Amino acid sequence: MPSPPNDSIETQQDSVEIIDMLDNAVGSIEEITRETEDQQKIATDTSQPLDERLEAYEDIIDSEVGDTHFSRARNLERIYGFRQIFLKFEGGNPSGTQKDRIAFAQAMDAIRRGYDAITVATCGNYGVAMSVAASLAGLRCLIYIPDNFHTSRVSEMIKLGGEIVRVPGDYENAVIKSRERAKKDEIYDANPGGANTGLQLRAYGEIAYEIYDELRDAPAVVAVPMSNGTTLAGIYKGFLSLYRRGKTSRIPKIVGGSSYNKNPIVQAFLKNKPNCEDLSPERIRETRVNEPLINWHSIDGDYALWAIRETSGWAANASDKQLLALSKLIREQEGLNVLPASTAGMAALLDTHKKTPLHNDRFVVIFTGRRS
């Protein structure tokens, strides 16, 4: 399919105002391109047979995405009184976040379906993940970012060949504009929701499989930070599949945490509503800490809400102060430099643990981002 015209796009780093809104999430992108150079040459060569390009790209995914750090947190066990608590740290992925799992899955689907360009809307991390995934796939990458969001990660996107398109409004409007561009110019739409939901849930389901590989059964609880809810819903889908295939003796309770009063999934759970309801955009205020967590419309929110309720799990709010304190504690006690926002799941776990102690079982906490 033809590439779209190159209009309204920032391709120079100095054209973007740099204000840190993501608290220094950091990846390991330069190392990837060196280690996967041979596969990249095949995957990006459109003269190669499609099956060879796909095989090369799958090799890149197997080498660079997933199988992230998993460790028992003995110091946290002593502090909080858990029998066993394990930390699954997604910071080892190329972008330093879990977003690479869906970015690479979408890029591979774009190759398979014959596209040569891909587009997403982002406020930071997904844009970086998609930039590296697209660069290794030989795809042009158009990244839509709201005018009022300025992130230090834009320079990474541009360095990787991402083309930045600034649009007025918020993230949700950027998604709309990205989708409109995809339809107009026959670009692959990699935004969350819609036809991409199934693919993205399967990609995040790999996190559940990796936990099973380590524990050989499901833990009692898996705690996850939430924004759109896709990561949490995908992890639930993975454990559901394992249970149905007789691999595990149970499905864990799924716990979600997000920024205080700024996420529709948490609000729907706490107010016992059957579905997520949009929040008032005017009341959403982002900070250096909470930005990866907040939105007024959670695209896959109902899937996440279902997962929480179906497993008798729970959801809870967390303040910036709590997230910063947990990030500091984890760095000091367990040696992991985690993005404060990614500790929201742990905050939700501790919220219940302090009221009704959760002692004699295994618990897993997902940290979705690495801090520089």
C-alpha positions in Angstrom: 0.0 0.0 0.0 1.3 3.5 -0.8 2.9 5.7 1.9 0.9 8.8 2.8 2.2 12.3 1.9 4.6 13.7 4.5 2.5 16.6 5.8 2.2 18.4 9.2 5.0 16.3 10.7 7.8 17.2 13.0 11.0 15.3 12.2 13.6 17.5 13.9 14.3 17.2 17.6 14.6 21.0 18.1 11.0 21.5 16.9 9.6 19.9 20.0 9.4 21.5 23.4 10.9 19.1 25.9 9.1 19.0 29.2 9.3 15.8 31.2 5.8 14.4 31.8 6.7 10.7 32.1 9.2 10.9 35.0 12.1 9.6 32.9 10.9 6.3 31.6 13.9 4.9 29.7 14.6 2.1 27.3 17.5 0.2 25.7 16.9 0.9 22.1 20.4 1.3 20.8 21.5 -2.1 22.0 18.6 -3.7 20.2 19.5 -2.5 16.7 23.0 -3.9 17.1 22.0 -7.3 18.4 19.3 -7.8 15.7 21.0 -6.3 12.7 20.9 -9.5 10.6 17.2 -10.1 11.2 16.4 -6.5 10.7 18.0 -6.5 7.2 15.6 -9.3 6.2 12.5 -8.0 7.9 12.9 -4.5 6.4 13.6 -5.8 2.8 10.4 -5.7 0.9 12.0 -7.7 -1.9 12.2 -10.7 0.4 9.4 -13.3 0.4 6.7 -12.4 3.0 7.2 -15.6 5.0 11.0 -14.9 5.4 10.3 -11.3 6.5 7.8 -12.5 9.1 10.2 -15.2 10.3 13.0 -12.7 10.7 10.7 -10.3 12.6 9.4 -13.1 14.8 13.1 -13.8 15.7 13.5 -10.2 16.7 10.5 -10.4 18.9 11.7 -13.6 20.5 15.1 -12.1 21.2 14.2 -8.6 22.4 10.6 -8.6 23.8 9.3 -10.3 26.9 10.9 -12.8 29.3 11.4 -9.9 31.6 12.8 -9.8 35.1 11.1 -11.9 37.7 12.3 -12.1 41.3 11.1 -12.9 44.8 11.0 -9.8 47.0 12.2 -11.1 50.3 12.8 -7.6 51.8 9.2 -6.6 50.9 8.0 -9.8 52.4 9.6 -8.9 55.7 8.3 -5.3 55.6 4.7 -6.1 54.8 4.3 -9.6 56.1 3.7 -11.5 52.9 4.6 -15.2 52.7 5.9 -14.9 49.2 5.7 -11.8 46.9 7.2 -11.7 43.4 8.0 -8.8 41.2 7.6 -8.9 37.4 9.5 -5.9 36.0 8.7 -4.9 32.4 11.5 -2.4 32.3 13.8 -4.8 30.4 11.8 -4.3 27.2 13.2 -2.1 24.4 11.2 1.0 25.4 11.6 0.3 29.1 7.9 -0.5 29.4 5.4 -3.2 28.7 4.2 -1.3 25.5 6.7 -3.2 23.3 4.6 -6.3 23.6 1.7 -4.8 21.7 3.8 -2.5 19.5 5.8 -5.5 18.1 2.6 -7.6 17.7 0.9 -4.8 15.8 4.0 -4.2 13.6 4.1 -7.9 12.7 0.4 -7.8 11.8 1.1 -4.8 9.6 3.8 -6.7 7.7 1.6 -9.7 7.3 -1.2 -7.6 5.9 1.0 -5.8 3.4 1.2 -2.3 4.9 4.2 -0.1 4.7 3.2 2.6 7.2 1.7 2.5 10.7 0.1 5.1 13.0 -0.6 5.4 16.7 -1.6 8.1 19.2 0.5 8.4 22.3 1.5 10.6 25.2 5.0 8.9 25.3 5.7 5.3 26.0 3.6 3.6 23.2 5.1 6.0 20.7 8.6 5.0 21.6 7.7 1.3 21.5 6.0 1.7 18.1 8.9 3.7 16.8 11.4 0.9 17.5 9.0 -1.8 16.4 8.4 0.0 13.1 12.0 0.7 12.5 12.9 -2.9 12.8 10.0 -3.9 10.5 10.8 -1.3 7.8 7.5 0.6 8.4 7.0 4.3 8.2 5.7 5.4 11.6 3.3 8.4 12.2 2.8 9.3 15.9 0.0 11.5 16.9 0.6 13.5 20.1 -1.7 16.1 21.7 -0.4 19.7 21.5 -0.5 20.1 25.3 1.6 17.0 26.0 5.4 17.5 25.9 7.5 14.5 26.7 11.3 14.0 26.7 10.7 10.7 24.8 9.8 12.6 21.6 13.5 12.8 20.8 13.7 9.0 21.0 10.8 8.6 18.6 12.4 11.0 16.1 15.8 9.3 16.4 14.1 6.0 15.5 12.4 7.5 12.5 9.1 8.3 14.1 7.2 11.2 12.5 5.5 13.4 15.0 2.1 14.9 14.2 0.8 17.4 16.7 -3.0 17.8 17.1 -5.2 19.9 19.3 -7.0 18.4 22.3 -6.3 15.5 24.5 -5.1 11.9 24.0 -8.6 10.7 23.1 -8.7 13.3 20.3 -5.3 12.2 19.1 -6.6 8.7 18.8 -9.5 9.9 16.6 -7.1 11.9 14.4 -4.7 9.0 14.0 -7.6 6.6 13.1 -8.9 9.1 10.6 -5.5 9.4 8.9 -5.2 5.6 8.8 -8.5 5.3 7.0 -7.8 8.1 4.6 -4.3 7.1 3.6 -4.5 3.3 4.0 -2.1 3.3 6.9 -2.1 0.5 9.5 -4.0 1.6 12.6 -2.3 0.3 15.8 -4.4 2.3 18.3 -5.9 0.4 21.2 -9.5 -0.8 21.0 -11.7 -2.0 18.2 -10.2 -4.7 15.9 -6.9 -4.5 17.8 -8.2 -5.5 21.2 -7.9 -9.2 20.6 -4.4 -9.0 19.3 -3.3 -6.7 22.2 -4.9 -8.9 24.8 -3.0 -11.9 23.5 0.2 -10.0 23.5 -0.2 -9.0 27.1 -1.3 -12.6 27.9 2.3 -13.6 27.4 3.0 -11.9 30.8 0.8 -14.6 32.4 2.6 -17.4 30.6 6.0 -16.1 31.8 4.7 -16.0 35.4 3.5 -19.5 35.0 6.9 -20.6 33.6 8.5 -19.3 36.8 5.9 -20.5 39.4 4.5 -23.6 37.6 1.0 -22.5 38.9 -1.0 -19.3 39.2 -0.4 -17.0 42.2 -3.2 -16.0 44.5 -3.2 -12.4 43.2 -1.6 -10.4 40.4 -1.5 -6.7 40.9 -1.3 -4.4 37.8 -1.2 -0.6 37.2 -4.0 0.6 34.9 -4.7 3.3 32.3 -6.8 1.9 29.4 -6.9 -1.4 31.2 -5.5 -3.5 28.3 -2.5 -4.8 30.2 -4.6 -6.0 33.1 -7.2 -7.6 30.8 -4.6 -9.3 28.8 -2.9 -10.8 31.8 -6.3 -12.1 32.9 -6.9 -13.6 29.5 -3.5 -15.4 29.7 -4.3 -17.0 33.1 -7.8 -17.9 31.9 -6.2 -19.8 29.0 -3.8 -21.6 31.3 -6.5 -22.6 33.6 -8.8 -23.9 30.8 -5.9 -26.0 29.5 -5.3 -27.5 32.9 -2.0 -25.9 33.4 -2.9 -24.1 36.7 -5.0 -25.0 39.6 -6.7 -21.6 39.8 -7.1 -18.2 38.2 -5.5 -15.4 40.3 -7.5 -12.5 41.7 -6.8 -9.6 39.4 -6.1 -6.3 41.2 -5.8 -2.9 39.5 -4.5 0.4 40.7 -4.5 3.9 39.2 -4.3 7.6 39.9 -6.6 9.0 42.5 -10.1 9.7 41.0 -8.6 9.9 37.5 -9.4 6.5 36.0 -12.8 5.2 34.9 -12.1 1.6 35.7 -11.3 2.3 39.4 -14.2 4.6 39.7 -16.6 2.1 38.2 -15.4 -0.6 40.5 -15.6 1.6 43.6 -19.1 2.8 42.7 -20.3 -0.7 41.8 -21.3 0.4 38.3 -21.8 -2.4 35.7 -19.7 -0.6 33.1 -17.0 2.1 32.9 -18.4 5.6 32.4 -16.4 8.5 31.0 -15.1 11.0 33.5 -15.2 14.7 33.0 -12.1 15.7 31.0 -12.0 19.1 32.7 -11.4 17.4 36.0 -8.4 15.3 34.9 -5.1 16.9 35.9 -1.9 15.3 34.9 1.4 15.5 36.9 4.9 14.3 36.4 4.0 11.2 38.3 0.4 10.2 37.3 0.4 10.9 33.5 0.8 7.2 32.4 -2.2 6.2 34.5 -4.9 8.9 33.9 -7.6 9.2 31.3 -11.3 10.1 31.1 -12.1 7.3 28.7 -10.5 3.9 29.3 -10.5 2.2 25.8 -10.5 -1.3 27.1 -11.9 -0.4 30.5 -14.9 -2.8 30.4 -12.6 -5.8 29.7 -10.5 -4.8 32.7 -13.5 -4.3 35.0 -14.9 -7.7 34.0 -11.5 -9.3 34.8 -11.4 -7.8 38.2 -14.9 -8.7 39.1 -14.8 -12.2 37.5 -11.8 -13.1 39.7 -13.1 -11.5 42.9 -10.3 -9.0 42.7 -10.4 -5.3 43.4 -9.3 -1.9 42.3 -8.0 1.1 44.2 -6.7 4.7 43.8 -3.2 5.8 44.6 -1.9 9.3 45.2 1.3 10.7 43.7 2.9 10.7 47.1 2.2 6.9 47.5 3.6 6.1 44.1 6.8 8.1 44.7 7.2 6.5 48.1 6.8 2.9 46.7 9.2 3.6 43.8 11.8 4.8 46.3 11.2 1.8 48.6 11.5 -0.8 45.8 14.7 0.8 44.6 16.2 0.8 48.1 14.9 -2.7 49.2 14.9 -4.7 45.9 17.3 -2.8 43.6 14.7 -2.1 40.9 14.5 1.4 39.5 10.8 1.4 38.6 8.7 4.3 37.2 6.5 5.6 40.1 3.3 5.3 38.1 4.0 1.6 37.5 3.7 0.9 41.3 0.0 1.6 41.2 -0.9 -2.1 41.2 1.2 -2.6 44.3 -0.4 0.3 46.0 -3.8 -1.3 45.3 -2.6 -4.6 46.7 -1.3 -2.9 49.9 -4.5 -1.0 50.3 -6.4 -4.2 51.0 -3.5 -5.9 52.8 -3.4 -3.2 55.4 -7.1 -3.6 56.1 -7.3 -7.4 55.8 -3.9 -9.0 55.9 -3.0 -11.3 53.0 -0.4 -13.7 54.4 -0.2 -17.3 53.4 0.1 -17.4 49.6 1.9 -16.2 46.6 1.5 -12.7 45.2 2.8 -11.1 42.0 3.2 -7.4 41.3 3.6 -6.1 37.8 5.9 -3.1 37.3 5.3 -1.7 33.8 8.1 0.8 33.4 11.8 1.5 34.2 12.9 4.9 35.5 16.2 6.4 34.4 
